[in-house]
Amino acid sequence: MTKNISLLLCFLLLLSLPGMCLAEPTYQITEQQLIQLDQNLAQLSINNQELLTQLSQSKQDLTTASNQLETLKAQLITLQTQTQLALQQQQTAQSSLQTANESFQIFEQEVKKETKKLKLQRDIGYAAFLYMAVK
């Protein structure tokens, strides 16, 4: 019987050893330290909440800015297209103006020739009239 009790005690001792070996160390803190720890955790929670709010606002701002960027990109493409069209129209107008200017210069030369011709005919007519009047 003593043998059984000894064996039982040894067995209980073996069972209690892992609990003792695995036990985590305990720390003691003062009430002031506990209060400070609670205050620090509360402040960290507040800071975390503020940061989450700011993050949410930043995400909204980023979404808004991205949408505005897409709108501005579309407007830029439209303006570039309109600019190209305006440049083409300007070139067409410039070409038409050049053609009109050349036509006007040709017309002006023809008018000068016609004027010279008419003056010559007039002068010949005056000369013939004078010749006839004197004779």
Steps between C-alpha positions, in 0.01 A plus 500: 500500500780738582639416167176605335488825693861576408427426140193720512697788655770465237235503230336813646838665526568426133163641399559823688849560355389598145260753651780653701741503209251649259363763731553853369664753722266744669561870536369739753425861421387779721157654481653819355671297228171319426318834475773634269480184289122535472537868405761413238276230354204739494709767326629243250143396430399863443804557278422184306141609448613844382746341259228269365273802449779688324575193288136476400494872412824463305352211303194712418725790399706268283187366332376854437839607366516193276155576361599861439820384332303275265262786420791735433670239281183469294477879473865516397442247223196700383699823504788340313258377235340843475845660475596268215174581323553873552855473363371317192231764451760773542721336240204469264409865557864602451513306175172656383629844594822437307301385195273805525802729531662346194173532306471863608854574386427341161177700476685817600757441224223441248324820611829693463549360151142586410542850645820552300326372189205735555732794568691420183175481302386828656829667423485369142140626477604846627792504261274402210244762606770767524642392168154522343426829670823657381468376149 
